[in-house]
Each structure stands twice: as structure tokens, then as C-alpha cells.
Amino acid sequence: MSPVLYRQATLAKRWGISPRTLERWRWLGQGPAYLKIGGSVAYREDDVLAYEAAQRRVATAETERHLSGPDRFARGIPG
């Protein structure tokens, strides 16, 4: 069975972001893994779902609680 693939425009629509955001993320090495075949970019559904799961947060400050020392001070986080 072939994997489900999302084109850039489809994924951008799914997430409510601009296709250019996905282009920028690829350039910066951010976002989900992707395939580039010829001049076409596609995202495997498994990679999209894994990326979405990794973005799950239970609190806005969740990542801030894990910072310590100079990192907390540099971000202005008391503590």
C-alpha cells in the first residue's frame, strides 16, 4: 500500500498557514520531514501526524518551566 502524501498547498490548508511558511520552514530545517522528488515537494502522512503530535502542549508556559539558570534569565522568566 502506498503512503498517503500531502502536497504543500494541502498541508498549508490543513494547518491554516501560508504555503510560503512551509517553504521557509524547509529552508530553515524546521517543520515536518518531507520528500523532494524532482521539483515536487510532498509530506508523508506519517511524518505530518508525528510532527503534529510533537507540537502538543498542555500549557503555554510548558517549555519555560524546563529552562534553568541563564536561559530563564535571558528570557525574562522569574526564578
N, C-alpha and C positions, 0 to 999 in steps of 0.2 A: 504494500500500500504506500502510495506517495505521501510525503508530508504535506500538510496544509501550509501554503505560503501566502504572506501578505505583501502586497506592493506598498510602496512608500505612501501613496495617497490614501490607501485603505487604512493603513495603520495610523496615519495622522488623523484621519476622520474618527477612528475608534477612540483615540485619546483626546480629541478636541484640540489638537495643536496644528501648527503650520507644517507642511511638508519640509519647509526650509529649516525648521527646528531639528528634524531628523537628520537632515544633511549636515547641519552644524554639529550635532552630537557625533555623527560618524567621523567628521574631521577632527573632533576633539578626543575621540576614543571613548565616548560615553554612550549611554543607551544600550539597547539590546544588541546581541550579536546579529550579524546579517550575512547574506550571501551576495557576492557580486559576480555575475556571470555575463561576460561581455560588458556591455554598458548598462545592464539592468541590475537593480538592487531589489532584493526580496528578503523578508524576515520569516523564519520558520515559526510556526505557531508555538511549538515547544519553547523556543527562546523568548518569544513575546510573553507567554504565561509565566516563565521563570523570572523575567525582568519585572513583571507586574508584582509577583509575589515578593520579590526582594525590596520593592518600594513600599510595602505595607508598614504603616506606623500606627501606634496606638495613642501617641501624644505628640503634639507639635515639638515639645522640648526633648523628645526621646534621645536624639543624638547629643544634645547638650549635656545631659546627665552623665554621659560616658566620657566626657572630656575632663582632663585634670590639669592642674598646675598652670603653666604658661598658656596652654590652649584655651582654658577657661578665661584667663585674664585678657588675652588678646581679643576674645570675642565679647568682652564686657559682661561675662556671666559671673555673678557673685559666687563666692565660695570656697 
